[in-house]
């Protein structure tokens, strides 16, 4: 079920637009965050809102409120007009640092940080280097606490329940290696990210923890996922821990995470949600979700710099949780936060710049506008590719309510390696990249394509043409 978008979330960007200033005053203790001079022809992000009138944004948000973020509804929206109304599409590229000619259709892997957020991060770095002792002994903790409060509110949690980690891998490993010490059973899905599978394999070999893998196969439906997990729990009543995705990677789909968590908790199972793709991508309320742990990357969909992620832990689950690197304790915060706040000398400016990423999101229209455009573009872009290639997309309904679409590649007669090599061919010849994968060995090949505010339907048209050209050259049957 797609979460309801509160009216307050929709109107917040409008209220922000109507305020007398586009950004709050910077405290005197903060570094000089005024934008550096921009390269000729570039926009530094300081006038992000000038192309979007308050009346236009209000109209767009009213329409989003009326139809919701359902893929079927968003597929009927004129996405080009929507992008023009919001200032999204190719014109947004100037706010990012892409090299000339790059068409980024793989935002889901590494994200992309706006130019203005990178400049803010560099300003924080300058402050760190200007007075290292002041920064490492005092200032970094104060700045992290301020941003922690912002991020916690954004994800629907309490600040005392949030710690910063470098990435989802670090957060997941911290939870698994703290809590799983043998003698129990842990459940995961075959759709889990490879990092999760590798970490569980290590736990199994090192401590003897048994791993129960639930096979989820197409056709993918919410009912099918829930039924498979329920059957696995009935067959393994001694499962005590579970790892489930919020949004899977390849194939990309939104799982019924609320129902999964509720089912697992009814069985007395502790739950870690791998939300690597969630924050900034879908509406999120970690407290209401009811899981024990939730980890999410900021650098993917929130627009924060690389190596910025959050680990949320319920109050009852924090006692025995430790980072994978044990160092000295930081300052302030809860015992849980103290363990994670100082892992040796490191650059925490990516964490601090998460606040700047949140500011950027507000300045370009806010979450509802961003999410609506991404879902509309992903849905329509996927349909465009499937039509051009004479194939199909993989998931539909609520499971498709995200900014990544899976499209089946056509068969390639006479060249079995062409689909596997396609990402590299695209990189070398067309300056783009999309992951390809098989659901089962020897089965069809699929591509995962990511939508972002700097993309438009023209990027999907380019990909469609590129794959047709590659297949015409590499496959005896062409397309």
C-alpha positions in Angstrom: 0.0 0.0 0.0 1.4 3.4 -1.0 1.7 5.7 2.0 -0.7 8.6 2.2 0.9 12.0 1.5 -0.2 14.4 4.2 -1.5 17.8 3.0 1.2 19.4 5.3 3.9 17.7 3.3 2.5 18.9 0.1 2.1 22.5 1.2 5.4 22.8 3.0 7.3 23.6 -0.2 4.7 26.2 -1.1 5.0 27.9 2.3 8.7 27.7 1.9 8.4 29.5 -1.4 6.2 32.2 0.0 8.6 33.0 2.9 10.6 36.2 2.7 13.9 34.2 2.3 14.7 31.0 0.4 16.9 29.8 3.2 17.2 30.3 6.9 19.9 32.6 8.2 23.2 30.8 8.8 24.3 30.9 12.5 27.4 32.8 13.1 29.2 29.7 14.3 28.7 28.0 10.9 31.3 28.2 8.1 30.9 30.7 5.3 28.4 28.9 3.1 27.9 31.5 0.5 28.2 29.9 -3.0 31.5 30.0 -4.8 31.5 31.8 -8.1 30.0 29.5 -10.7 31.7 28.5 -13.9 30.5 30.5 -16.9 27.0 29.4 -17.9 26.4 27.5 -14.7 23.8 28.1 -12.0 25.2 27.7 -8.5 21.8 26.8 -7.0 21.2 30.1 -5.4 18.2 30.9 -7.6 16.7 27.4 -7.8 13.1 28.7 -7.3 13.0 31.5 -9.8 11.5 29.4 -12.6 8.6 28.0 -10.5 5.8 30.4 -9.5 4.0 29.7 -6.2 0.7 29.5 -8.1 2.1 26.8 -10.4 3.5 24.8 -7.6 0.3 25.1 -5.6 -1.7 23.8 -8.6 0.8 20.9 -9.2 0.6 19.9 -5.5 -3.2 20.0 -5.5 -3.2 17.6 -8.4 -0.8 15.3 -6.7 -2.9 15.3 -3.5 -5.9 14.4 -5.6 -4.5 11.5 -7.5 -1.8 10.2 -5.1 1.5 8.6 -6.1 0.0 5.6 -7.8 2.0 4.5 -10.9 -1.2 3.9 -12.9 -2.4 7.5 -12.2 1.0 9.0 -12.7 1.4 7.1 -16.1 -1.4 9.3 -17.4 0.2 12.6 -16.4 1.9 14.6 -19.2 5.3 14.1 -17.6 7.1 16.6 -19.9 4.6 19.4 -19.0 4.9 18.4 -15.3 8.7 18.7 -15.5 8.4 22.1 -17.3 6.0 23.3 -14.5 8.4 22.2 -11.8 11.7 23.1 -13.5 12.6 19.4 -13.7 14.1 17.6 -16.6 17.2 18.3 -18.6 17.4 21.9 -17.4 18.1 20.6 -13.9 21.4 19.2 -15.1 23.0 22.5 -14.4 22.6 22.0 -10.7 24.7 18.8 -10.8 28.3 18.3 -11.8 27.9 15.8 -14.7 30.6 15.8 -17.4 29.5 16.9 -20.8 27.5 14.3 -22.7 26.8 12.0 -19.7 23.3 10.6 -19.5 22.9 9.3 -16.0 20.2 6.6 -15.9 21.7 4.8 -13.0 21.0 7.1 -10.1 20.0 4.1 -8.0 23.5 2.8 -7.6 25.5 5.9 -6.4 23.1 8.8 -6.5 24.2 12.3 -7.6 24.9 15.2 -5.3 23.9 18.7 -6.4 26.6 21.3 -7.0 25.3 23.5 -4.1 25.4 20.6 -1.6 29.0 19.7 -2.6 30.0 23.4 -2.1 28.3 23.3 1.3 30.3 20.2 2.2 33.5 21.8 1.1 32.7 24.8 3.4 32.3 22.4 6.3 35.7 20.8 5.3 37.3 24.2 5.3 36.0 24.8 8.8 37.4 21.4 9.9 40.8 22.2 8.5 40.8 25.8 9.9 40.7 24.6 13.5 41.1 20.8 13.8 41.0 20.6 17.6 37.9 22.7 17.8 36.2 20.6 15.1 37.1 17.1 16.3 36.7 17.8 20.0 33.6 20.0 20.0 32.1 21.4 16.8 31.5 18.2 14.8 29.3 16.8 17.6 27.2 20.0 17.7 26.8 20.0 14.0 25.9 16.4 13.8 23.3 16.8 16.6 21.6 19.6 14.7 21.5 17.6 11.4 20.4 14.5 13.3 17.3 16.3 14.6 16.5 17.4 11.0 17.0 13.9 9.6 15.1 12.3 12.4 12.1 14.5 11.8 12.3 13.8 8.1 12.1 10.0 8.6 9.5 10.1 11.3 11.8 9.2 14.2 13.2 10.6 17.4 16.7 12.2 17.3 17.9 10.0 20.2 17.2 6.9 18.1 19.3 7.9 15.1 23.0 7.4 14.5 25.0 8.2 11.4 26.9 5.5 9.4 28.9 5.8 6.2 26.5 3.6 4.2 23.8 1.0 4.5 26.5 -1.8 4.4 28.0 -0.4 7.6 24.7 -0.2 9.3 23.5 -3.6 8.3 26.8 -5.2 9.4 26.7 -3.4 12.7 23.3 -4.8 13.5 23.9 -8.3 12.3 27.3 -8.7 13.9 26.1 -7.2 17.2 23.0 -9.4 17.6 23.5 -12.7 15.7 25.9 -14.9 17.7 24.8 -18.4 16.8 22.1 -20.8 18.0 19.2 -19.1 16.1 17.7 -18.7 12.7 17.6 -15.6 10.6 15.3 -15.1 7.7 16.0 -13.1 4.5 14.6 -13.0 1.0 16.3 -14.2 -2.2 15.8 -10.6 -3.4 18.1 -9.3 -0.7 21.1 -7.2 -1.8 24.3 -9.2 -2.2 25.9 -7.4 0.7 23.2 -8.7 3.0 23.7 -12.2 1.7 27.4 -12.0 2.1 27.1 -10.7 5.7 24.7 -13.4 6.6 27.0 -16.0 5.0 29.8 -14.7 7.3 27.5 -14.9 10.4 26.6 -18.4 9.4 30.2 -19.5 9.0 31.6 -17.7 12.0 28.9 -18.2 14.6 26.7 -21.1 13.3 23.6 -18.9 12.8 21.2 -20.7 10.4 19.9 -18.7 7.4 16.4 -19.3 6.0 16.1 -17.8 2.5 12.6 -17.2 1.2 12.3 -17.6 -2.6 10.2 -14.9 -4.2 9.7 -15.6 -7.9 7.7 -13.8 -10.6 5.0 -12.8 -11.1 5.8 -10.4 -8.3 2.8 -9.4 -6.2 2.3 -8.1 -2.7 0.2 -11.1 -1.9 2.8 -13.5 -3.2 5.5 -12.0 -1.1 3.5 -12.1 2.0 2.3 -15.7 1.4 5.9 -16.9 0.8 7.2 -15.3 4.0 4.2 -16.6 6.0 4.9 -20.1 4.7 8.6 -19.8 5.7 7.7 -18.7 9.2 5.3 -21.6 9.6 8.0 -24.1 8.4 10.6 -22.4 10.7 8.8 -21.3 13.9 12.2 -20.8 15.6 13.2 -17.9 13.3 14.2 -15.1 15.7 15.5 -12.4 13.3 14.7 -11.2 9.8 16.2 -8.8 7.2 13.7 -7.4 4.7 14.1 -4.8 2.0 11.9 -1.7 1.7 12.9 -1.3 -2.0 14.8 -4.0 -3.6 17.8 -3.3 -6.0 17.7 -5.7 -8.9 14.9 -6.3 -9.6 13.7 -2.9 -8.3 10.4 -3.0 -6.6 8.7 -1.7 -3.4 7.9 -4.5 -1.0 4.9 -4.5 1.3 7.2 -3.6 4.1 4.5 -2.5 6.6 2.7 -5.8 6.3 5.9 -7.8 6.4 7.1 -6.1 9.6 3.7 -6.5 11.2 3.7 -10.3 10.3 7.2 -10.8 11.6 6.6 -8.9 14.9 3.4 -10.9 15.6 5.7 -14.0 15.5 8.1 -12.3 18.0 10.8 -11.8 15.3 13.2 -8.9 15.5 13.3 -7.0 12.2 16.0 -5.1 10.4 14.8 -3.2 7.3 17.3 -2.6 4.6 16.0 0.8 3.4 19.1 1.6 1.2 16.9 3.1 -1.5 14.2 4.6 0.7 15.1 7.9 2.2 14.3 10.7 -0.3 12.6 8.1 -2.6 9.4 7.2 -0.8 7.4 8.6 2.1 8.9 7.2 5.3 7.8 7.0 9.0 10.2 4.7 10.8 8.5 4.9 14.2 5.1 3.9 12.8 6.7 1.1 10.8 7.4 -0.9 13.9 10.7 -2.5 12.9 13.6 -2.8 15.4 16.2 -1.4 13.0 16.1 0.7 9.8 19.1 1.7 7.7 19.0 4.0 4.7 21.6 5.7 2.4 21.4 9.5 2.1 23.7 9.6 -1.0 21.3 7.6 -3.2 17.9 9.5 -3.3 18.3 12.3 -0.7 21.0 14.1 -2.7 23.5 14.1 0.2 27.2 13.5 -0.4 28.7 10.0 -0.6 29.2 8.2 2.7 26.1 9.5 4.4 23.6 7.1 5.8 21.4 6.8 8.9 20.8 3.9 11.3 17.6 4.1 13.3 17.1 1.7 16.2 14.0 1.4 18.4 14.7 2.3 22.0 14.3 -1.3 23.1 16.8 -2.5 20.5 19.7 -0.1 21.2 21.3 -1.7 24.2 23.5 -4.3 22.5 24.2 -2.5 19.3 27.8 -1.6 18.4 29.5 -0.4 15.2 31.9 -2.7 13.4 34.8 -0.4 14.3 35.2 0.1 18.0 37.0 3.3 19.0 36.7 6.0 21.7 33.3 7.3 22.7 32.1 10.5 21.2 30.4 13.3 23.1 26.8 13.9 24.0 23.8 11.9 22.9 22.5 8.5 24.1 24.8 5.5 24.9 23.7 4.1 21.5 24.8 7.3 19.7 28.1 7.5 21.7 29.1 4.2 20.2 28.7 5.5 16.6 29.7 9.2 16.9 33.4 8.7 16.9 35.0 5.8 15.0 38.5 7.3 14.9 39.6 10.3 12.9 37.3 10.6 9.9 35.6 13.2 7.8 31.9 13.5 8.9 31.1 16.4 6.6 29.0 14.2 4.5 26.7 13.6 7.5 26.6 17.3 8.3 25.7 18.1 4.6 22.6 16.0 4.8 21.0 19.1 6.2 22.0 21.0 3.1 20.5 18.2 1.0 17.2 18.6 2.8 17.4 22.3 2.1 18.0 21.7 -1.6 15.0 19.4 -1.8 12.8 22.1 -0.3 14.2 24.7 -2.6 13.3 22.7 -5.8 9.7 22.1 -4.7 9.7 19.5 -1.9 9.2 15.8 -1.6 5.7 15.5 -3.1 6.8 17.3 -6.3 10.0 15.3 -6.6 8.4 11.9 -6.0 5.5 12.6 -8.3 7.8 13.5 -11.2 10.1 10.5 -10.6 7.3 8.0 -10.5 5.6 9.5 -13.6 8.9 9.6 -15.5 9.9 6.1 -14.5 6.5 4.6 -15.4 6.3 6.3 -18.7 10.0 5.8 -19.5 9.6 2.1 -18.8 6.6 1.9 -21.1 8.5 3.7 -23.8 11.4 1.3 -23.6 9.1 -1.8 -23.6 7.3 -0.5 -26.7 10.4 0.3 -28.6 12.0 -3.1 -27.7 8.7 -5.1 -28.1 9.1 -6.5 -24.6 7.5 -5.7 -21.2 8.1 -4.2 -17.7 8.3 -6.5 -14.7 6.2 -5.1 -11.9 3.0 -3.1 -11.6 0.7 -1.5 -9.0 2.1 -0.5 -5.6 5.2 -2.5 -6.1 6.1 -0.2 -9.0 5.7 3.0 -7.0 9.3 4.1 -7.2 11.8 5.8 -9.5 13.4 2.6 -10.9 11.8 0.5 -13.6 12.7 -3.0 -14.8 12.4 -3.6 -18.6 13.0 -6.9 -20.3 15.7 -7.0 -23.0 14.8 -8.7 -26.3 16.5 -12.0 -27.0 19.9 -11.7 -28.7 20.4 -14.6 -31.2 23.9 -15.6 -31.9 25.6 -13.6 -29.1 24.8 -14.9 -25.6 27.1 -12.4 -23.9 25.7 -9.2 -25.5 23.1 -8.6 -22.7 25.7 -9.2 -20.0 28.1 -6.9 -21.7 25.5 -4.3 -22.5 26.3 -1.9 -19.6 29.9 -1.7 -20.7 29.0 -1.2 -24.3 26.7 1.6 -23.3 29.4 3.2 -21.2 32.0 3.1 -24.0 29.9 4.0 -26.9 26.9 6.1 -25.5 28.2 7.6 -22.3 25.5 6.0 -20.1 25.1 3.0 -17.9 22.2 0.7 -16.8 22.6 -2.5 -14.8 21.5 -5.7 -16.5 20.5 -8.9 -14.6 18.8 -12.3 -14.9 16.1 -13.4 -12.4 17.1 -17.0 -12.9 20.2 -18.4 -14.5 19.6 -18.9 -18.2 16.5 -16.8 -18.2 15.6 -13.4 -19.7 17.8 -10.4 -19.3 16.4 -7.2 -17.8 17.7 -3.7 -17.4 17.0 -1.4 -14.4 16.6 2.3 -15.3 16.6 5.0 -12.7 14.7 8.3 -13.0 15.8 11.6 -11.4 14.8 15.2 -11.6 17.5 15.9 -14.2 16.2 13.2 -16.5 13.4 13.5 -19.2 11.7 11.2 -21.6 14.4 12.0 -24.2 17.0 10.1 -22.1 14.8 7.0 -22.3 14.5 7.5 -26.0 18.3 7.7 -26.3 18.6 4.5 -24.4 16.0 2.8 -26.5 17.9 3.8 -29.7 21.3 2.8 -28.3 20.1 -0.7 -27.4 18.5 -1.1 -30.8 21.7 -0.1 -32.5 23.8 -2.4 -30.3 21.5 -5.3 -30.9 21.4 -4.6 -34.7 25.2 -4.9 -34.7 25.6 -7.8 -32.2 22.6 -10.0 -32.6 21.6 -11.9 -35.7 17.9 -11.2 -35.1 18.3 -7.5 -34.2 15.2 -6.0 -32.6 
